[in-house]
Amino acid sequence: GSAGRTDSSLRAADLLSGSSTHPRRMVQSDPTDAHGNLFPIFLLSLIQFFLVPITLWRVGSWAIDAAYGDKEKKGAAASAAAAPTDVSSEWGKAAAARAARNRPTAARRLRALFSGANLWLLAFWAVSAALAAYIAFSQVEEVEHFDPYKVLNVPVGADASVIKKAYRALSLQYHPDKNPDPEATKIFTEQITPAYKTLTDDAARENYEKYGHPDGKQAPKLGVALPQWMFGKDGTGPIVLIALVAFGILGPLFLAVCAITRMNRYAGSNGVLRQTQYFFARELKPHMSAGKAARVLSVAMEYVNIPYRSEHEEPIKKLLLSLKSEVDAKDPKFLKRHPAIVKAHALLLAAAARKTHEVDPALRADLRAVMKLFPTLFDEATRVFLSPVNQIGYAFAKPALSLLEFSQCVTQAVAPSARKDENKEGSEGGTVSLLQLPHVDEKAALALARKGKVRGVGELASLAGAEKRAAALAAAGLSAAQVSDVEAHLAFVPRAEILEGTIETDGESQIVELDVVTCTMNVKLSRGAAAVADAAEGEKTEKPARTPLVGGAVVRGKDDLPPLPFCEHCDREEGWWIAIVDHAANFILAYRKLDKKAVLAAQREPRGHVAELKFNVPSAGAYALSVMVLSDYWIGADARYAVKIKVGRRTPELLEKRAAAAAGKTKEAAGKKKQASADKNAASGGDGDVAEDAAANAAEAESSDGDSGSDSDDEGREHDPDYPSEETGTEESSDEETEEEFLKRGQRRREEQAAQLKSDAAKILAENKEGAAASPAGKSAGEVEPAASAN
């Protein structure tokens, strides 16, 4: 008995292994099982669908930029990043250290390669490689569909006797009564018996041979390329349910709550806290000076959130002592505010006064954080300060201009206290503007003003020829290498000009109250230094016109600007503003910040960038306005264009005059249009006889003197198909009539009317002639019959 069972087990094993004498096992599988094996292929295809084009775009853009990139931009960036020639001065040491930090090395290139979007690309390529390896080395079980011929091991088309014989033979081997092996019983009940029934039943056999299934044509079974555990099999149902709830419901809900919370905390495109906006608005004073701009920025909630520790107290006190000339001693209450505010205030002043080297090492990390936030907070404070303060839309001028001035101080590391006498010097930026040049400190700036007769960076750039500039700088104590650095730096220093400016009201010769006025200006930005001027020209005038600058770089962004060695941890863009300012009333009437495209046009175009500002004029009176171009980056680069306007009163007589002028213009335009239409009709309608006008007038008279018993001349004609519609004034067309047919019918109608008018006019003229011939000779010409008069 054991031997028989062993033999049966061996034969069942042979059947499962697919030997030549026995049919192979047919597998009936769930479509999700079959497609679940394709999940790695599906995931790989999905990733590659997005990854390949993105990678090609990035690599292609790098290659195109390297081969056909803007050579001018690359040259400007390379010149801006060049190391200084002389490193002996304070500026030279700071610039050399910054150039060393920014010098490209292999480690920096690798960090750039494995950061940002590149890191994500590399990560997805690594995932793709892992999926490809898994697909290549994984073995998917081969699935065979049910085939009764293979199960019974009979040829296709075998007759019933062959099928029965094969079935009996297999029954002797795998019938439960003959073979107690459970595997054999499973094979007999799940494969052999269904195969025999399929081939012995004519309908089932026909269905199989025609549709591949004993039950006939089957509906297609679709599956998804997802693993089996996602369908809750193998006891993973609770896990899948928890994952669906977590990632499908709780996850999006959590993200929505975070987004709403952030929206409530932050405001604006800069992502600044709403409390910061409120604090800035509280600090706004109509006559705020540049020296108090630092305290406005220091109250930002972002600075308050920087941790303050007890060990910061002594370093902050020492730093404030060294900044004694910058701190407002008249306002001791400010120093009693939140310690984090006092710390941020001291660090901002230290950056502006070139005293970051005196900052204690314990405050270095806070200095980095404060300077990193400075550009964003400055933009937001400027936006708050330029908010309208009256119904006309004006903003206070002094606070906004002071904030721009302080931004210049921080960027160029010039103390705000040094700019107090700037306007008294009568030069563009005064000698203070010279401090933004390489190797020029306060001593060298004073020497340039006394010995070189140069009182500003604009005057230095306007000196005709590099030799004159070198002589002036050498007289101030600069070496030849330092002069070379200054000359290279002048290629980036800008000079703003307003070549032309007009203020006018559209269509009006006089400006009155509440008019909307348009100011048009040509803004030109020049960089570089003056070339050698003509000697004869220089002798003619004591003070020649502004010399054109040559050899300047075209700045497109912060990468094209020279390094700021004293402005640590603050990489910022160059900002340009245009504004119309009434200094007497302390109002900015209109303003706008120039975008990159406008700044580039102002540098490249010969006539600069044409900008427009619209604003409502104030009350009646005479006003001296200033059209200004302002920089938040450079000192002494601003431009001012004085404009005087006279605003009249808005009287009823003036409004009536304007209305009459507008009506006259409208009437004139309508007359021109009517004349053009008449000329066109005359050119297309024939000889244009005067009789047509007479007939038209007669028709009007007849229509006006017609039947008085009717309420309307249109009565009884509403149903005429050719009668004009009351709504459109044109003939109504049926739904079946095309537009072309409708237009042709209208043209025929007009031609018929014109012919009828000509005929009526001819009859009238003939009757007049006959009446004149038949009248008595004694009658005067004025005694005309009423009928003739009516005619």
Residue, then its C-alpha position, 0 to 999 in steps of 0.5 A: g500500500s505504501a509503495g502504491r501511494t509513493d508511486s502515485s505521488l511520483r506520478a502526481a509530481d510528474l504531472l506537476s512538472g509537465s512531463s511529456t506523457h502527462p499534461r502540464r498544470m493549467v493555472q486559473s489566476d486572478p487578473t490582479d495577481a497577474h498584473g501585480n507582477l508588472f508593478p515594478i515595470f509600471l512604476l519604472s515607466l511612470i518615473q521615466f515618463f517625467l524623468v527623461p524629458i526633464t533630464l534632457w532639458r536640463v542637460g541640453s540647457w547647460a550644453i547650449d549655454a556653454a556653447y552659445g551662451d551670452k558672452e557679454k554676461k559671462g564676461a561681466a560675471a567673470s569681471a565681477a568675481a575677479a580677485p583684487t589686485d591689491v590686498s594691503s588695504e582693509w577693502g582689499k583684504a575683505a575682497a580677497a577673502r570673499a573672492a576666496r570663499n566664492r572661488p569655484t573648487a571641485a568640492r563646490r562643484l560637487r555640492a552644486l551638482f548634488s543640491g537642489a533640483n539636481l539632487w532630486l534628479l539623481a535620486f530618481w535615477a538611482v530609484s530607476a536603476a534599482l527598479a531596472a535591476y529588480i526587474a532584470f533579476s526577478q522571475v515571474e511565474e509563467v501562467e498557462h490558461f486552461d486547455p482541455y486537449k493538453v490536460l487529456n493529452v489528446p490531439v485537437g479534433a479528437d473524436a469521443s472514443v479517443i477522449k473517453k480512452a484518455y479520460r479512463a487512463l487518467s482516472l486510473q491514475y488520479h481518481p480519488d479512489k485509485n490515488p489517495d494523494p490530495e494533490a492527485t485529487k486536486i488535479f483530477t477534480e480541477q483539471i481532468t474532469p472539467a477537460y472531459k466535460t468540455l470535450t464531451d459536451d458539444a456546446a461546451r466544445e464548440n464554445y471552447e474552440k470558438y471563444g477559448h472558454p467552455d462557457g462561451k464568450q467571456a467579458p474581458k477581465l481588467g487588472v491594475a499593475l499593483p502588488q497583491w498586498m494592496f488589495g488586502k490579501d495575505g492579511t494586509g487589509p487593516i494595514v491598507l485601510i490605515a494607510l488609506v485613511a492616513f494618506g488619503i484623509l488625514g494627510p491632506l487635512f493636515l496639509a490644509v490646516c498647515a497652509i491655512t495657518r501659514m496664510n494667517r501668519y504670513a502675508g504678501s509675496n515675500g512671506v513676511l509675518r503679519q506681525t512684522q507688517y503691523f510693527f512696520a506700520r506702527e514705526l512709520k513717522p512722516h518725517m523719519s530720517a535715515g538714522k532711524a531706519a535701522r530701528v524700524l527694520s529691527v522690530a520685525m518679528e523675524y528678528v524677534n524670533i532669533p533666540y536671545r541668550s544671556e551670554h549675548e548681553e555683554p557683547i551687545k553692550k560693547l558693540l553699542l559703545s563702539l556704535k555711539s555715533e550711530v545710536d540715537a542717544k536722545d531715545p533711551k526708551f528704544l534700548k529698553r525694548h525687547p533684547a532681540i530687537v536691540k540685538a538686531h538693531a546693533l547688528l544692522l548698524a554694525a554692518a552699515a558702519r563697517k564694524t562687523h569685525e568688532v562683532d563678538p564670535a557669540l553673535r556671528a551666527d545671529l549676524r548671518a541670520v540678520m543680514k540674510l533676512f535684510p533684503t526681504l524685510f527691506d522690501e516689505a518695509t518699503r511696501v508698507f511705507l509707500s502705502p497711500v496715506n490719503q484718499i488721493g493715493y499719496a504716500f509720505a516721501k521722507p520715510a520712503l526716501s530714508l529707507l532707500e538711503f539706509s539700504q544704500c548704507v547697508t549695501q555699501a557699508v557706509a555709516p548713516s551718520a556720515r551722510k548727514d552733510e551729504n546734501k550740503e556738499g552739492s555733489e552727487g552723493g558727496t564725498v560719502s559716495l567715494l567710500q563705495l570704491p575699492h581701497v578708499d576710506e574716509k582719509a582717502a575720500l577727503a584727500l580726493a576732495r582736497k587735492g584731486k578736486v573730486r567730490g563724488v564718485g560721479e565726478l571721478a567717473s566723469l574725469a576725461g581719461a584714465e590718466k586724469r583719474a589715476a592722477a587724482l587717485a594717486a594724489a589721494g595716496l592710492s598705489a598703482a595696483q589700487v588705482s587699477d582696482v578702482e578703474a575696474h570697479l568703475a565699470f559697474v558704478p551706474r549713473a542715472e539720467i532723465l533725458e526727457g520728462t513731460i507731465e500732461t493731461d490727456g487731451e487737455s491743455q490745462i491741468v485742473e484739480l482731480d485731473v489724472v496726469t501722465c508723467t512720461m520720462n526717458v530713464k537712462l543708466s550709464r556705467g563705466a568712466a569717461a574717455v579722453a575728451d577733446a582739449a579744445e572742447g574743454e577750454k570752451t566751457e568752464k563746466p562742460a555738460r555731463t560727459p558720456l561714460v564708456g566701457g561699462a558693464v551691462v548688469r542683468g542680475k546680482d551675479d554681474l555685480p562686483p562683490l560687496p566685501f563689507c556686506e557679509h551674508c547679504d547677496r542682493e539684487e540691484g533695485w531701481w525706482i522712479a517716483i514723482v515727489d513733492h518735497a514741500a508737501n512731503f508726498i510721493l505722488a506716484y512711484r514704480k519699481l523698474d523690473k529687470k527688462a526695464v533696467l536692461a533697456a535703460q542700459r542698452e537703448p540710446r534713449g533709455h527706457v520710456a516709463e510712465l507714471k499716472f497720478n491725481v494732481p493736488s488742489a489748485g496752486a503752483y507746485a515744484l515737483s521732482v521726477m526722481v530715479l532712485s537706487d537702493y544699492w548705489i550711493g550717488a547714482d540717483a537722478r532728479y528732474a525738476v518739473k513745475i506745474k500749475v493746477g487750476r480750479r475745477t470751475p463749472e465754466l471750465l467743465e462746460k468748456r471741456a464738455a463743449a470741446a468734447a462734444g465738438k470733437t465728437k461732432e467733428a468726428a461724426g461729420k467726417k464719418k458722414q462725409a466719408s460715407a457720402d463720398k463712398n455712396a456717391a462713388s458707388g451710387g451713380d451721378g448723385d443728382v440733386a433730385e434724389d435729395a429733393a425726393a428724400n425731403a418730399a418723402e419726409a414731408e409726406s410722412s410727417d403730414g400723413d394720416s393723422g388718424s393713425d397713431s403710428d405710420d408703422e401701423g398695419r405694416e408689422h407683418d410685412p416681411d420686408y419691414p425693418s425690425e424695431e430692435t435692429g433697424t434692419e430687415e428681419s431674416s427668417d431662420e432658413e435664410t443664410e447671411e449671404e442671401f439676407l445681404k443680397r436681398g437688402q442690396r436689391r431692396r436699396e437699389e429698388q428704393a433708389a430707383q423709385l426715388k429717382s422716378d418720383a423726383a423726375k415726375i415732380l420736376a416735370e410737374n413743376k415745369e408744366g405748372a410754370a408754363a401754364s400760369p398767367a403772365g400777370k402773376s408774380a414769381g412769388e405767388v405760387e400755388p399752395a400745391a406747387s409750394a408743397n411740391 
